[in-house]
């Protein structure tokens, strides 16, 4: 009994240590945001300093364009998530309750697209977007975010649908319900926690996406990732201002994750216990 108590204490201490290591970069970013550029650039780390809001004032100044970049991030992340769910839910429903011989192959093929490095498909996508005049276009970057998250959304929603007994679909068919009515009135309410967690995860991934934002946008459709990168210039990196910009960027999604953590955990564990 004593050995189990010691083992549990050590495991708890290890968990706290891992959490501290993972949280430290975020803590350091927040601390740097309240430093002057001189203190932020020093080689020796300064844990004790006089905090200042100068970097936040610069990051939120009218010339920085924060609201423009934030608007683009909100639109591209929210719209791409909604479109992704509208496409993923019927696709997952069909594969979960009406599978064919090629369903497993389709699922594997979809998830295999996530194995391809984004830079590997940059040139063809860039050329297509250039021909369609969709470079630095908000609709274009939203479409990219949708395609980026589609495999994840289909797989997650599919796994939630698979945990629902098929007897419910058969019972609805016997009662004369159409496929749309069965999906909308029977299946979706049962899988709502899982669908919500899938949507939240897709929203976070779209919000944090930087590669496509930096390569496919310039100003008109630029997101907060471009806004952060704008604090790098020929003069060097402005660490304090960049950290302040990063804090302003991650703060909304952290607040959202904090309030939605219970729903996300419930969705991710949906169907785990029968």
N, C-alpha and C positions, 0 to 999 in steps of 0.2 A: 504493500500500500504506500509505503514511504517512497519507494522507487518511482511509482506512478506519479506521486506528487512532485518529486524533483524533476521528472521528465516533463510534466505539464508546465512547470515554472520555466524550464529551459526553452521549451517550445514557444511559450508566450513571449519570453525575452527575445528570442530569435525573430518572431513575428514583428515585434516593435522595432527591432533593429532594421529589418528589411523595409518596413514602412518608413522609417526615418531616412534611410538611404534613398528611397524613391521620392520622398517628399522634399529632400534637401535642395535639388535644383530649383524647384518652385519657390521655396523660401528664399534662396539666394537671389532669384530674379526679383522678388518683391522688395527685398532689402536694397538691391542695386537701384531700383526705380526711385527710391527716396534719397539717393546719394547725389552729390555733385559729380560732374564728369571727371573732375580731378580725382576724387576719392574712388570712383568706379574703375578708373583706369590704372590704379596703382597695382603693382605686382603683389605686395603684401596685402592680404585681405583685411578689410576694416569691418569689424563687427560692431564697434562702438563709434558712432558718428552723429552729427547733428542732422536730423532729417530735414529735407526740403521738398517742396512741391513744384519746383521749377521745371523738372522734366515732364510732369503731368500737364503743366500749363502750356508747354511747347507742343506736347503731343495732342492736346485738345484745342490748340489755337486754330483760328479760322483758316490759316494758310496750310495747315496739315491735312485738311480734308477728311478728318476722322469720320464724320457723319456720312459722307459719300461712300467711303469704303465699308462702313458698318451696314449701310443700307444694302449694298451689293451682297455682302455676306449673308444677311438675313434672308433676302429674296432668293438667292441661289441655293442656300441650305434648306430653307423651308419648302420651296417649290419643288426642288429635286427630290426631297423626301416624300412629299405628297404624291408626286407623279410615280415615283418608284413603288410606293405602296399600292397605288391604283393598278399598276401593272403586275406587281409581284403576287398580290392576293389571289386574283383569278388563276394565274399560272400555277401557284402552289396548290390551290384548291383542286385544279384538274389533275395534277400529278399525284396528289395525296389520295384522292377518292376515286379517280378514274385512271389509274396507271396503265400504260401500254408497255410493250416490249422495249421501247427505247427511252422510257422514263429515267431509268438509272443512268444510261449513257448521257442523256441531256443534263442531268444534275451534275455528273462528273465533269462534263464539258464546260458547264457554266462556272463551276468553282475553279477549273483549271485556268480560266482566263485571269484569275487573281494571281496566278503564279508568274505571269509575264511582267517584267519590270516596266513601269510606265514609260521610261525613256526609250524602250524598245519599239513602242508604237507611236512615238512622238512625231516623227517625220511624216508618215502617211496621214495622221490625223491633222497635223498642221497644214499640209498641202490641201486636204479636203476642205478644211475651214477657210483657207485662203481663197479657194475657188468659189466658195459659197458666201464670201464676205461676212464670215461669222467670227473673225478674229476680234478680240476686244469687244465682244458682244455678250450682254448679260444672258440672253436666251441660249447662246452657244455654250457658255461656261456652265449654265444650269443643266443643259443636256449632257455635258461631260460628267458632271457630278451624279446625275441619274444613272448613266451607264456604269459608272464606277461602283455604285452601291447595289446595282440590280442583283448580281450573283449572291451577295450577302443577304439581301432581303428575301429572295426566293428561297434560299436554303433555310433561313431561320423560320419563316412563316410555314414552309413545308414541314419542318420538324414539329411545329406546334400542331398543325393540322393532323399529322400522323398519330398524335397522342389522343385524338378524339375518336371514339368508337364509330366505325362505319355504320353500325346499327341505327344511329341517329339519322343518317342520310337516307337509309333504306326506309325507315319509319316515315320520314317526311315525304318520300316518293309515294308511299302507299296512301298517305293522306291527301295526295294530289298537289303537293307543292312543286313549283317549278324549280329549276336549278338555281336561278337567281334568288328566289324566295328562301330556299334551303340555306344557301350560303349567307344571306343577309340576316335571316331571323333565327337560324339555328346554330350555324358554325361560328360566325363572326363574334357573337356575344360570348361564346365559350372560350375563344382564342384571343379575346381582346387584350388580356395582360401580355401575352407573347407578342402580339402585333405592336402594342405600344412600346415594348422594350426594343423591338427591331427598328421601329421608327426613330426612337431616341438615339440608338446607336448610329443609324444612318445619318441623322442630323448632326451628331458630333463629328463623324468622319468628314462630312461635307464642310462643316464649319472650319475644321482644322486642315483641310486640304491646301497644300501650298505649291506643289509641283505644277499642276495645271494652271493655277492662278498666275504664277510667275512667268510661265512660258506662253500662255494663250491670251493674256490680257496686258493692257498697258496702263490705261487710266479709266476709261469709260466704264468698263466692267470689272475693274480691279477690286479684289476683296481685301480683307484685313491682313492677309499674308503679304500682299504687295505693300500695304501701309507700313508694316513692320520693317520690310526690306528697304523702304525709302530712307531709313535713318542710317544707311550705309552709303557713304559718298567717297569721292576721291580723297577727301581729307582723312578718311578712316572710319572706324565704327564709333558711333556715339552710344556707349554702353548704357548710360543712365537713361537716355531718351528712348533707346530701343527697348530697354526693360520696362519702362513706363508704358510704351505702346503695347508690349506683350501682355502686361497686366490688364490693360484695358480690353485687350482682345480675348483673353482667356476667362476674364471675370464673368461675363454673361453665361458662358457654357458651364462654368463651375457652379454658378448659382442654380442653373437649370438642373444640372446633375445632382446637386444637393437636395433639391426639393423632389426630384423624381427618382431618387435612389431606391426607395421602397418599391415603386412600381417596376423599376428596371430589374431589381433582384427577383421580384415575384415573377416577372415575365421570363427571365433567364432560367428559372427553376421550374417553369410551367411544365407539368407532366412528369416531373422527376419522381414524385411519390404517388403511387396508385392507391 
